[in-house]
Amino acid sequence: MSGLTSVLAPIAYVNETALRLGRAVGVVAMAVMVIAILIQVFFRYVLGNALPWPDEAARFCMLWMTGLMAPTAFRRGGFVAIDMVPQMLPRVFGQLLNIFLLVVSLVVLLVAVNIGWSEVTGFGGKFATAALYLPTSIGFDEWYRIPRSWMMASLLVGVILLIAVNIELILRAVITLLGGGDMLPEIADAPVGAE
């Protein structure tokens, strides 16, 4: 039991640290997304002249926000779940079912890594976005067109973070099954907007 908890401790620490950073970047991405949408609404409906970049910028931010915040929701039990069946079963069978479902999720996430990698490095990742540019000089006279692979990397990063969280949850479930649930540290559940 102590061996499993000693394996769990660094994984939980790395997950908490990475997810805290991901939440911070996700909040910034959400703010930029809202600002881009408001700019587009103003230019389209007030000035009657839609801009080409806000839609793509909002999509870029939304993908990164999702990829960075979904692992936190998974770790805290924030995904929609039907937990009626495990609760109806005896405790041991319910926990075994939970472990089985986490292992199935891990297999799906491992397949998703391959999909994410092919999105970043494959045919679609070789193109650039239609309207997103970054300035490459202080005078704003040189611009770099953002590659589509930067946008699709959100899928790959999100899936890798979900795998790390899934492994932690499997270890937590095994420790709980073996009777060490009271030895597990709590997963912090910060109030909305507190971070």
DOBADREN-193258 format. One record per residue: residue number from 0; residue in one letter; chain; x, y, z of N, C-alpha, C, O in turn. Coordinates in steps of 0.001 Angstrom, whole numbers, plus 524288, in hexadecimal, padded with zeros to 5 digits. Layout:
N
NODE     k   r   c   neast   nnorth     nup   caeast   canorth    caup   ceast   cnorth     cup   oeast   onorth     oup
NODE   NUM   A   A       X        Y       Z        X         Y       Z       X        Y       Z       X        Y       Z
...
END
This chain:
195
NODE     k   r   c   neast   nnorth     nup   caeast   canorth    caup   ceast   cnorth     cup   oeast   onorth     oup
NODE     0   M   A   80333    7FB53   80000    80000     80000   80000   8035D    804EB   80000   8025D    80893   7FD0A
NODE     1   S   A   80752    804FC   8034F    80AAE     809A0   8038B   80DB0    80A51   7FE71   80EFF    80EB3   7FCF6
NODE     2   G   A   80ECB    805F1   7FBBD    81168     8064D   7F6A8   80E05    80923   7F2B0   80FEA    80C64   7EFB1
NODE     3   L   A   808F7    807DC   7F2B4    80564     80A74   7EF0D   804BC    8103E   7F05B   8048E    8138B   7ECDC
NODE     4   T   A   80462    81171   7F567    803D3     816F2   7F6DA   808C6    81A0F   7F5A5   8087B    81EB0   7F461
NODE     5   S   A   80D4C    8178A   7F607    81221     81A4C   7F4AD   81295    81B1B   7EECC   81517    81ED4   7ED11
NODE     6   V   A   8102F    817A7   7EBAE    81005     81877   7E601   80C16    81CB8   7E4AF   80CEF    81FDC   7E124
NODE     7   L   A   807BC    81CCA   7E799    8039A     82091   7E693   8053A    8262C   7E7D7   803C2    829CB   7E50B
NODE     8   A   A   80836    826EB   7EBFA    80973     82C2D   7EDE1   80C04    82FA3   7E9B6   80A33    83403   7E8E5
NODE     9   P   A   8102E    82DDE   7E709    8127C     8315E   7E318   80EEC    8323E   7DE66   80EF0    83676   7DC17
NODE    10   I   A   80BDB    82E3F   7DCF8    8083A     82EE8   7D895   80420    832FC   7D9F8   802D7    83655   7D6C4
NODE    11   A   A   8020E    832B5   7DEC3    7FE1E     83677   7E077   80072    83BF6   7E0B2   7FDD5    83FBF   7DF4A
NODE    12   Y   A   8054C    83C6E   7E272    807CC     84191   7E2C3   80893    843E6   7DD4B   80764    84878   7DC60
NODE    13   V   A   80A91    840B5   7D9B5    80B72     84293   7D45C   80640    84410   7D1D9   805D6    84818   7CF43
NODE    14   N   A   80245    840C2   7D2A2    7FD23     84203   7D06B   7FB09    84719   7D29F   7F92F    84A6A   7CFAC
NODE    15   E   A   7FB4A    847C5   7D7C0    7F931     84C88   7DA24   7FC10    85157   7D824   7F99F    85554   7D705
NODE    16   T   A   8013A    850FF   7D7B1    80450     85570   7D5CD   8031D    856A3   7D01C   80236    85B26   7CEB8
NODE    17   A   A   80319    85297   7CCC5    8020F     8535F   7C730   7FC84    85557   7C647   7FB9D    858B0   7C2F2
NODE    18   L   A   7F8D2    8533F   7C942    7F36A     854E0   7C879   7F26F    85A63   7CA85   7EF2D    85D35   7C863
NODE    19   R   A   7F534    85BEF   7CE9B    7F4C3     86159   7D078   7F69C    8651A   7CC3A   7F410    8690B   7CB30
NODE    20   L   A   7FB02    863E4   7C9CB    7FCF7     8671A   7C57B   7F924    866FA   7C0E5   7F813    86B00   7BE7C
NODE    21   G   A   7F719    8625D   7BFB5    7F34E     861E1   7BB77   7EE69    8650F   7BC6A   7EC4B    8676E   7B8CE
NODE    22   R   A   7EC95    8651E   7C152    7E7F2     86844   7C296   7E911    86E13   7C1DF   7E5BE    870FA   7BFF7
NODE    23   A   A   7EDBF    86FC4   7C365    7EF25     87549   7C2CB   7EF45    876D1   7BD01   7ED28    87ADD   7BB7F
NODE    24   V   A   7F1BB    87399   7B9D8    7F1F0     874B4   7B435   7EC74    8744C   7B1E3   7EB0E    87756   7AE6F
NODE    25   G   A   7E95A    8708E   7B3C4    7E401     86FF6   7B1E3   7E09F    874AD   7B30E   7DD58    8762A   7AFDD
NODE    26   V   A   7E161    8770E   7B79C    7DE6E     87BC7   7B8F8   7DFF2    8803E   7B54B   7DC94    8832A   7B37E
NODE    27   V   A   7E4FF    880BF   7B433    7E6C0     884CA   7B08D   7E47F    883BC   7AB1B   7E2C1    88758   7A871
NODE    28   A   A   7E48B    87EC6   7A978    7E265     87D6A   7A454   7DC97    87EB8   7A40E   7DAB2    88094   7A00B
NODE    29   M   A   7D9C2    87DBF   7A855    7D42D     87EFE   7A859   7D357    884EA   7A7F9   7CFDB    886B6   7A531
NODE    30   A   A   7D686    887E6   7AAC2    7D60A     88D98   7AA8E   7D730    88FA1   7A513   7D45B    892F6   7A314
NODE    31   V   A   7DB4C    88DA9   7A2AA    7DCA1     88F55   79D52   7D853    88DBF   79989   7D70A    890AA   795F0
NODE    32   M   A   7D617    88919   79A5A    7D1DB     88742   796FE   7CD25    88AEA   7975D   7CAE2    88C62   79362
NODE    33   V   A   7CBB1    88C5B   79C14    7C73B     88FE3   79CCD   7C858    89532   79A56   7C4F0    89771   797CA
NODE    34   I   A   7CD0C    89733   79B12    7CE76     89C42   798C3   7CE39    89BFA   792CF   7CC38    89F8E   7904C
NODE    35   A   A   7D047    897B7   79086    7D028     89729   78AD2   7CA92    896EF   788D1   7C95C    89939   784C4
NODE    36   I   A   7C728    89434   78B9B    7C1AD     893D7   789EE   7BEFF    8992A   78A5F   7BC01    89AA8   786EA
NODE    37   L   A   7C00C    89C04   78E95    7BDAF     8A131   78F32   7BF92    8A4F8   78AF8   7BC8C    8A820   788F7
NODE    38   I   A   7C494    8A49C   789A7    7C6A3     8A7E2   78563   7C3D0    8A698   7804C   7C252    8AA18   77D5A
NODE    39   Q   A   7C31A    8A191   77F4C    7C07A     89FFE   77A72   7BACD    8A1D2   77A60   7B8E9    8A3AA   7765B
NODE    40   V   A   7B817    8A154   77EC6    7B2A5     8A328   77F03   7B267    8A902   77DFD   7AF16    8AAD2   77B04
NODE    41   F   A   7B5E5    8ABF9   78071    7B5E8     8B19F   77FAB   7B6E8    8B30C   779F1   7B411    8B630   777A9
NODE    42   F   A   7BAF3    8B0B6   777AA    7BC47     8B215   77249   7B819    8B034   76E72   7B6F3    8B2E0   76A9E
NODE    43   R   A   7B5D7    8ABA6   76F72    7B204     8A988   76BBD   7ACC9    8AC54   76C17   7AA8D    8ADC0   76814
NODE    44   Y   A   7AAC8    8AD25   770D9    7A570     8AF15   77165   7A50E    8B4F5   77264   7A104    8B751   77149
NODE    45   V   A   7A92A    8B752   77470    7A8F9     8BCF7   77554   7AB5A    8BFD5   770AA   7A906    8C37D   76E95
NODE    46   L   A   7B003    8BE25   76F0E    7B2A7     8C0C9   76AB8   7B15B    8BE6D   76566   7B271    8C0CF   7615D
NODE    47   G   A   7AF05    8B9B5   7655C    7AD9D     8B732   7606D   7B23D    8B55D   75D41   7B1E0    8B4F9   7587A
NODE    48   N   A   7B6A2    8B438   75FD3    7BB60     8B2A3   75D16   7BE0A    8AE4F   7603D   7C137    8AF6E   763AC
NODE    49   A   A   7BCC9    8A972   75F1C    7BEE4     8A507   76216   7C4BF    8A466   7611F   7C69D    8A4FC   75CBA
NODE    50   L   A   7C793    8A334   76545    7CD35     8A247   764EB   7CE3E    89C7A   763CB   7CB17    89926   7653E
NODE    51   P   A   7D29D    89B42   7613D    7D3A5     895C6   75FF5   7D5EF    8928F   76477   7D572    88DC6   7646C
NODE    52   W   A   7D866    89505   76851    7DB5F     89208   76C2A   7D88E    89098   7713A   7DA17    88CB1   77395
NODE    53   P   A   7D48C    89367   77322    7D26F     89216   7784E   7D00E    88CA3   778BC   7D098    88A1D   77CCB
NODE    54   D   A   7CD6F    88AC3   774A2    7CB20     8858A   774E9   7CF59    88167   775A1   7CECF    87DD6   778CF
NODE    55   E   A   7D38B    881F1   772A1    7D7BE     87E24   77300   7DAB7    87E9C   77825   7DC66    87AAC   77A53
NODE    56   A   A   7DB5D    88352   77A12    7DDEE     88415   77F22   7DAA6    881BE   78387   7DCC0    87F4C   78718
NODE    57   A   A   7D57F    8827D   78346    7D208     88047   78746   7D22E    87A50   7871B   7D235    877C9   78B33
NODE    58   R   A   7D247    8780F   78271    7D2A0     87254   781E8   7D7D0    87053   7841E   7D7F5    86C5F   786D9
NODE    59   F   A   7DC07    87314   782EA    7E136     871A8   784EC   7E128    87198   78AE6   7E2F7    86DDD   78D55
NODE    60   C   A   7DF12    875C0   78D39    7DEE3     8762A   792F2   7DB44    87213   79556   7DC6D    86FE8   79979
NODE    61   M   A   7D6E0    87106   792BA    7D338     86D23   794C3   7D5AC    867BA   794EB   7D502    864DD   798B9
NODE    62   L   A   7D87F    86652   790CF    7DB02     8612F   790AF   7DF0D    860B0   79500   7DF47    85CAE   797A7
NODE    63   W   A   7E240    864B6   795BE    7E635     8647A   799DB   7E3C5    86498   79F4A   7E59D    861EC   7A2D6
NODE    64   M   A   7DFA3    867AC   79FF4    7DCFB     867C9   7A4FD   7DAD6    8625B   7A650   7DB59    8608A   7AABD
NODE    65   T   A   7D877    85FD0   7A283    7D64B     85A9C   7A366   7DA98    856A7   7A490   7DA22    8538E   7A836
NODE    66   G   A   7DEC3    856C1   7A179    7E304     8530E   7A246   7E5B5    853A4   7A789   7E7A5    84FD2   7A9B8
NODE    67   L   A   7E5D5    85867   7A993    7E888     85957   7AE83   7E4FE    858E4   7B349   7E6E8    857F5   7B799
NODE    68   M   A   7DFE0    85988   7B29C    7DC5B     85962   7B71B   7D976    85431   7B7B5   7D7B9    852EA   7BC01
NODE    69   A   A   7D8EA    85132   7B385    7D633     84C28   7B3E1   7D8D7    8486D   7B7B8   7D616    845B2   7BA8F
NODE    70   P   A   7DE10    8482E   7B7F3    7E07C     844AF   7BBCB   7DF20    84612   7C171   7DE9A    84294   7C4B4
NODE    71   T   A   7DE8E    84B13   7C2A3    7DCFB     84CA5   7C7EA   7D77B    84AB3   7C913   7D671    848B6   7CD54
NODE    72   A   A   7D3F9    84B45   7C54D    7CEA0     8495D   7C60E   7CE93    84370   7C6D2   7CBA4    84170   7CA11
NODE    73   F   A   7D1C7    840A7   7C3E1    7D21E     83AF4   7C463   7D432    83970   7C9BD   7D22C    835DB   7CC3B
NODE    74   R   A   7D82A    83C1D   7CB78    7DA99     83AE1   7D08D   7D6E9    83BF2   7D512   7D6E3    83914   7D8EF
NODE    75   R   A   7D3CA    84014   7D49B    7D039     8418D   7D8D4   7CAE2    83EEC   7D867   7C76E    83FFB   7DB94
NODE    76   G   A   7CA29    83B87   7D48B    7C523     838E8   7D3EF   7C0FE    83C6B   7D18F   7BC59    83BBF   7D29C
NODE    77   G   A   7C29C    84023   7CE63    7BEFD     843EA   7CC30   7BC88    84252   7C710   7B93B    8452B   7C508
NODE    78   F   A   7BE05    83DD7   7C4E0    7BB8F     83C10   7C00F   7B64D    8399C   7C14E   7B56D    837AD   7C59E
NODE    79   V   A   7B2E1    839B7   7BD8A    7ADCC     83738   7BE37   7AEAA    83157   7BEA5   7B16B    82F06   7BB75
NODE    80   A   A   7AC4B    82EF5   7C299    7AD07     8295F   7C376   7A7F9    826F7   7C571   7A4EC    8297F   7C82A
NODE    81   I   A   7A724    8221E   7C40E    7A2CA     81F22   7C62E   7A520    81B99   7CA54   7A764    81787   7C923
NODE    82   D   A   7A48C    81D34   7CF34    7A6F5     81A3F   7D37C   7A304    8170E   7D694   7A429    8153E   7DAE2
NODE    83   M   A   79E63    81661   7D45F    79A4F     81374   7D704   79BBF    80DA6   7D784   79AD9    80B46   7DB9A
NODE    84   V   A   79DF5    80B63   7D364    79F32     805C5   7D374   7A36A    80483   7D777   7A2A6    800F2   7DA99
NODE    85   P   A   7A7E1    8074B   7D787    7ABCB     80607   7DB84   7A9C6    806BD   7E116   7AB6B    803F0   7E4A2
NODE    86   Q   A   7A639    80A75   7E1DE    7A41B     80B4B   7E71E   7A058    806F4   7E8B4   79FC0    805D4   7ED57
NODE    87   M   A   79DCD    80484   7E4DE    79A23     80048   7E609   79D01    7FB30   7E73F   79AEE    7F7D4   7E9FD
NODE    88   L   A   7A1B3    7FA9D   7E53C    7A4BC     7F5D6   7E607   7A722    7F5D2   7EB7C   7A7A3    7F9EC   7EDF3
NODE    89   P   A   7A89A    7F136   7ED5B    7ABB1     7F11C   7F236   7B0B7    7F442   7F179   7B28D    7F4DD   7ED12
NODE    90   R   A   7B2F0    7F641   7F5BA    7B75D     7F9E1   7F592   7BBD9    7F7DD   7F236   7BDE0    7FABF   7EEF0
NODE    91   V   A   7BD68    7F308   7F2F5    7C1E5     7F0E1   7F018   7C0B4    7F099   7EA48   7C3FE    7F20D   7E716
NODE    92   F   A   7BC12    7EEC1   7E8DB    7BABD     7EE5D   7E34E   7BA33    7F3C0   7E0CE   7BBA8    7F481   7DC48
NODE    93   G   A   7B81F    7F774   7E3B9    7B7CA     7FCCA   7E1BC   7BD28    7FF18   7E0B7   7BDF6    801B7   7DCC4
NODE    94   Q   A   7C0D6    7FE24   7E43C    7C626     80026   7E382   7C8E6    7FD57   7DF03   7CBD5    7FFC3   7DC12
NODE    95   L   A   7C7F2    7F836   7DE79    7CA39     7F55C   7DA0A   7C80B    7F75E   7D4DA   7CAEB    7F7D0   7D106
NODE    96   L   A   7C2FF    7F891   7D4B9    7C0A8     7FAC9   7D002   7C317    8001E   7CED2   7C428    80150   7CA49
NODE    97   N   A   7C3F7    8034F   7D2CE    7C66B     80864   7D222   7CBED    807CB   7CFD7   7CD65    80AAA   7CC47
NODE    98   I   A   7CEEF    80419   7D1DF    7D439     80333   7CFD4   7D3F5    80163   7CA2A   7D704    80325   7C6E6
NODE    99   F   A   7D052    7FDE3   7C902    7CFB6     7FBF6   7C3A7   7CE7D    8007A   7BFEC   7D0C7    800D5   7BBB6
NODE   100   L   A   7CAEA    803E3   7C176    7C981     80853   7BE1F   7CE0E    80C1C   7BD71   7CEBB    80E57   7B93C
NODE   101   L   A   7D12D    80CDB   7C189    7D5CB     81039   7C10B   7D9D5    80DDA   7BD5F   7DC69    810AD   7BA74
NODE   102   V   A   7DA67    808A7   7BD80    7DE14     8060A   7B9F1   7DC2B    80684   7B451   7DF47    8076D   7B0C4
NODE   103   V   A   7D70C    805E6   7B37C    7D4E2     8069A   7AE36   7D5DC    80C35   7AC5C   7D749    80D1B   7A7DB
NODE   104   S   A   7D512    80FF1   7AFE3    7D620     81570   7AE8A   7DBD7    8163B   7AD1B   7DD0F    81922   7A979
NODE   105   L   A   7DF58    813A7   7AFF4    7E4EC     8141B   7AED0   7E62D    8120E   7A962   7E940    8146E   7A68D
NODE   106   V   A   7E3D4    80DAE   7A7E8    7E4B8     80B84   7A2AE   7E2D1    80F55   79E85   7E580    81033   79AA0
NODE   107   V   A   7DE37    8119F   79F51    7DC22     8156A   79B90   7DFC1    81A28   79B2E   7E0C2    81C1F   796E8
NODE   108   L   A   7E1B3    81BFB   79FA5    7E536     82089   79FA0   7EA5F    81F4C   79CEC   7EC96    822A5   79A47
NODE   109   L   A   7EC4C    81A86   79D92    7F124     8190D   79AE1   7F066    8190B   794F7   7F3ED    81A8D   79210
NODE   110   V   A   7EBD4    8175A   79331    7EAA4     817A3   78D98   7EA41    81D5B   78BE4   7EBF1    81EC4   7879D
NODE   111   A   A   7E803    820A1   78F49    7E768     82632   78E04   7ECA5    828FE   78D8A   7ED0D    82CD7   78AAF
NODE   112   V   A   7F0A9    82723   79048    7F5DF     8297B   78FB6   7F7B9    828FC   78A10   7F9E1    82CA9   787D6
NODE   113   N   A   7F6DC    8246D   787CC    7F865     82394   7825C   7F561    82737   77EBA   7F795    8295C   77B08
NODE   114   I   A   7F058    827E5   77FCA    7ED2D     82B6C   77C99   7EF25    8310C   77D32   7EFBD    833DA   77955
NODE   115   G   A   7F026    832AD   78210    7F221     837F8   782F6   7F759    838E5   7804E   7F83E    83D04   77E00
NODE   116   W   A   7FAC8    83508   780A6    7FFE9     8358A   77E2C   7FF61    835FF   7783F   80222    83913   775C8
NODE   117   S   A   7FBD8    832F0   775FC    7FB26     83339   7704F   7F8AB    83861   76EAF   7F9A8    83A3C   76A5C
NODE   118   E   A   7F576    83ABF   7720E    7F343     83FE0   770D8   7F774    84419   770DA   7F74B    847BB   76DB5
NODE   119   V   A   7FB30    84399   77465    7FF53     84784   774CB   80353    846D5   77071   80501    84AAD   76E16
NODE   120   T   A   804DD    84206   76F5A    8091A     84113   76BA4   80747    83F54   7664A   80A6C    83F07   762A9
NODE   121   G   A   8024A    83E2D   765B6    8004D     83C1F   760C8   7FF4C    8404A   75CBA   8013B    844AD   75D16
NODE   122   F   A   7FC39    83ECF   758DA    7FB1D     84229   75460   7F8A5    84755   75606   7FA4E    84B7C   75442
NODE   123   G   A   7F4B1    84719   75963    7F1FD     84BDE   75B0A   7F572    84F84   75E29   7F4C3    85445   75DF0
NODE   124   G   A   7F932    84D58   7611A    7FCA8     85088   7643E   800AD    85391   76121   80347    85705   7633C
NODE   125   K   A   80136    8524E   75C20    80511     854FB   758D6   80310    85A46   756D6   8061B    85D6B   754D9
NODE   126   F   A   7FDFF    85B3C   7575D    7FBBD     86021   7557F   7FBF6    86440   759BD   7FCBC    8630E   75E54
NODE   127   A   A   7FB47    8691A   75826    7FB0D     86D72   75BD6   7F55C    86F20   75C76   7F20F    86DFD   75927
NODE   128   T   A   7F44C    871D4   760B8    7EF0D     873DE   76186   7EDE5    87804   75D66   7F173    87A3F   75B0C
NODE   129   A   A   7E8E7    878FE   75C94    7E766     87C99   7586A   7E864    8824F   759D5   7E9D1    8856E   75677
NODE   130   A   A   7E7A4    883B2   75ED4    7E7C6     88947   76016   7EAB5    88A9B   76510   7EA79    88F13   766D4
NODE   131   L   A   7ED77    886E3   76764    7F051     8880B   76C34   7F614    888DC   76B0C   7F8A4    88592   768A7
NODE   132   Y   A   7F80E    88D52   76CCD    7FD87     88EB2   76BFA   7FFE7    8907C   7711E   7FD32    892A6   77473
NODE   133   L   A   804FC    88F92   771BF    807F5     89193   7762A   80C06    8956A   7742E   80E92    89467   7703A
NODE   134   P   A   80CAA    899CE   776DC    810C9     89D6A   7752C   81627    89B1F   7767B   816EC    898EF   77AB2
NODE   135   T   A   819CA    89BA3   772E5    81F19     8999E   773C6   82313    89DFE   77446   827C4    89D05   774A8
NODE   136   S   A   8212D    8A2CE   77444    824C1     8A735   77501   8222D    8AB2E   7789F   81D65    8AB5D   7791B
NODE   137   I   A   8256E    8AE59   77B24    82372     8B243   77ECB   8204A    8B674   77BEF   81CA0    8B8A4   77E26
NODE   138   G   A   821A2    8B78D   7772F    81EE3     8BB87   77426   819E7    8B995   77198   81759    8BC90   76ED2
NODE   139   F   A   81873    8B4BF   7726E    813BE     8B25D   7702B   813C9    8B295   76A39   80FA7    8B2FB   767CB
NODE   140   D   A   81864    8B254   767DC    818A3     8B25D   7622A   81992    8ACE7   75FEA   81950    8AC2E   75B2B
NODE   141   E   A   81AA5    8A913   76342    81B44     8A3AB   76186   8179E    8A040   764C0   81750    8A0BF   76986
NODE   142   W   A   814DB    89CC4   76209    810F9     8997B   7649A   811D0    893C6   76327   813A1    8928C   75EE0
NODE   143   Y   A   81074    89048   766CD    810EF     88AA4   765F7   80B7B    8883C   76634   808A3    88903   76A01
NODE   144   R   A   80A13    88565   76242    804F3     882D5   76215   8050E    87E09   7659D   8085A    87A9A   764F0
NODE   145   I   A   8017B    87DC7   7695D    80177     87991   76D45   80006    87468   76AB5   7FC0F    87414   76801
NODE   146   P   A   8032F    8705F   76B84    801F5     86B44   76944   7FD26    868D5   76BDC   7FC26    869AB   7707C
NODE   147   R   A   7FA3F    865DE   768DA    7F5A9     86324   76AE1   7F74B    85F1E   76EFA   7F438    85DCE   7726E
NODE   148   S   A   7FC04    85D32   76EA1    7FDE1     8594A   77263   7FE0B    85B7C   777EA   7FD70    8588B   77BAB
NODE   149   W   A   7FEDB    860A3   77883    7FED0     862FE   77DBB   7F960    8628C   78026   7F8D8    861C2   784DD
NODE   150   M   A   7F564    8630F   77CEC    7F00C     8629C   77ED3   7EEDE    85CE8   7803B   7EC91    85BD4   78450
NODE   151   M   A   7F070    85950   77CDF    7EF34     853D1   77DBC   7F28A    8515C   78208   7F147    84D21   783F0
NODE   152   A   A   7F6C5    853F5   78391    7F9EC     851FA   787EA   7F6D4    851FE   78D01   7F83B    84F3F   790B2
NODE   153   S   A   7F2A8    8550D   78D3B    7EF5C     85514   791EE   7ED02    84FB8   792E7   7EC77    84E1D   79767
NODE   154   L   A   7EB9B    84CEB   78EC4    7E984     8479D   78F54   7EDA2    843FF   791A3   7EC87    84109   79543
NODE   155   L   A   7F255    8443B   78F8F    7F68B     840E2   79167   7F7F4    84209   79713   7F882    83E6E   79A34
NODE   156   V   A   7F889    846FC   7986B    7F9DE     84879   79DCD   7F57F    846E6   7A187   7F685    844CE   7A5BB
NODE   157   G   A   7F0A4    847E6   79FFE    7EC3A     8467B   7A34A   7EBDC    840AA   7A44E   7EACD    83F08   7A8B4
NODE   158   V   A   7ECB8    83D89   7A051    7EC72     837D9   7A0F3   7F0E5    835E3   7A468   7F016    83264   7A79C
NODE   159   I   A   7F58B    83812   7A3CE    7F9F2     83677   7A723   7F8D4    837C9   7ACD7   7F9F0    834A7   7B051
NODE   160   L   A   7F6A6    83C65   7ADD2    7F534     83DCA   7B32D   7F0E2    83A44   7B542   7F0ED    838D5   7B9D9
NODE   161   L   A   7ED2B    838DD   7B1F0    7E905     83548   7B393   7EB2E    82FE4   7B4EC   7E945    82D5B   7B888
NODE   162   I   A   7EF27    82E1F   7B20D    7F1A0     82918   7B341   7F433    82949   7B89A   7F3AF    825A2   7BBB0
NODE   163   A   A   7F6FA    82D8D   7B9B7    7F985     82E14   7BED1   7F57D    82E03   7C335   7F652    82B88   7C73E
NODE   164   V   A   7F127    830B7   7C26F    7ECFD     830C0   7C65E   7EA89    82B5A   7C6CE   7E959    82995   7CB1D
NODE   165   N   A   7E9C4    828BC   7C26C    7E76B     82385   7C279   7EAC4    81FB3   7C58A   7E8BB    81C89   7C889
NODE   166   I   A   7EFE5    81FF9   7C4CD    7F367     81C7A   7C7B8   7F2FA    81D8F   7CD94   7F2DE    819F0   7D0BE
NODE   167   E   A   7F2BC    82291   7CEFB    7F215     823EB   7D484   7ECF3    821BD   7D6A6   7ECD0    81F9B   7DAF4
NODE   168   L   A   7E8C5    82246   7D3A8    7E3B0     82061   7D573   7E390    81A70   7D5EE   7E10B    81859   7D974
NODE   169   I   A   7E645    817B5   7D269    7E69C     81202   7D2D6   7E97F    81088   7D7D2   7E7C3    80D14   7DAAF
NODE   170   L   A   7EDDB    81319   7D8E1    7F0C5     811F1   7DDB3   7ED79    81318   7E287   7ED81    81016   7E648
NODE   171   R   A   7EAA8    8176D   7E26C    7E73A     818C0   7E6D4   7E303    81491   7E792   7E1CE    81314   7EBFB
NODE   172   A   A   7E0CB    812B2   7E344    7DCAD     80EBA   7E396   7DED5    8098F   7E5A6   7DC40    806EB   7E8B9
NODE   173   V   A   7E389    8081C   7E3FC    7E5E9     80338   7E5DD   7E71E    803AD   7EBB2   7E61D    80008   7EEAB
NODE   174   I   A   7E93F    80818   7ED55    7EA6F     808E0   7F2E5   7E568    808B7   7F61B   7E54D    8066E   7FA56
NODE   175   T   A   7E146    80B1D   7F420    7DC3B     80AFE   7F6DE   7DA1E    8057A   7F726   7D7FF    803E9   7FB2B
NODE   176   L   A   7DAAA    8027C   7F2F0    7D8DB     7FD0E   7F2E0   7DBC0    7F9C7   7F6EB   7D978    7F652   7F95D
NODE   177   L   A   7E0C9    7FAE1   7F799    7E3F7     7F7F1   7FB5D   7E342    7F9E7   800F4   7E5CC    7F7F5   8048B
NODE   178   G   A   7DFD9    7FDB8   801B4    7DEA8     7FF86   806FD   7E1CD    80432   808CB   7E1AC    80582   80D6B
NODE   179   G   A   7E497    806B9   80553    7E7C5     80B31   806E4   7E586    81062   80548   7E864    81437   804CD
NODE   180   G   A   7E077    81099   80471    7DDFF     81571   802B1   7DEAF    819F3   80671   7DED4    81E79   804D3
NODE   181   D   A   7DF20    818B8   80B8E    7DFC8     81CF0   80F61   7E548    81F36   80F51   7E62E    82362   8118A
NODE   182   M   A   7E903    81C82   80CC9    7EE65     81E6E   80C6E   7EF2C    8222A   807D7   7F339    824BB   80775
NODE   183   L   A   7EB49    8227A   80457    7EBD5     825A3   7FFA4   7EB16    82B6C   800D3   7E784    82CDE   803B5
NODE   184   P   A   7EE6B    82EBA   7FEA1    7ED8C     8345D   7FF3E   7E8CA    83607   7FC10   7E79D    833C3   7F7FD
NODE   185   E   A   7E61E    839F7   7FDF6    7E194     83C02   7FB3B   7E337    83EB3   7F633   7E765    8410D   7F5E1
NODE   186   I   A   7DFDC    83E4F   7F249    7E0A8     84155   7ED89   7DE10    84694   7EE73   7D95E    846E4   7EF70
NODE   187   A   A   7E12C    84AAC   7EE1D    7DF2E     84FF0   7EF2F   7DADE    8514D   7EB66   7DB54    85072   7E6B0
NODE   188   D   A   7D6B6    8536A   7ED7C    7D24E     85508   7EA42   7D155    85ACB   7EB42   7CE12    85C3C   7EE7B
NODE   189   A   A   7D430    85E0A   7E87A    7D3EA     863B7   7E94B   7CEA9    865C4   7E788   7CC7F    863E0   7E3AD
NODE   190   P   A   7CC90    8699D   7EA4B    7C7BE     86C14   7E896   7C87B    86EB7   7E341   7CCD4    87031   7E1D2
NODE   191   V   A   7C454    86F44   7E072    7C48F     87192   7DB37   7C6C0    87719   7DB99   7C4F8    87A44   7DEBF
NODE   192   G   A   7CA9E    8782E   7D85A    7CCF3     87D5C   7D82E   7D0F1    87E77   7DC68   7D2DB    882DB   7DCD5
NODE   193   A   A   7D240    87A80   7DF94    7D5DF     87B6E   7E3F4   7DB8E    87B06   7E24C   7DF0C    87C71   7E549
NODE   194   E   A   7DC88    87920   7DD9D    7E203     87870   7DC0D   7E376    87CAB   7D86D   7E7E8    87CDE   7D69C
END
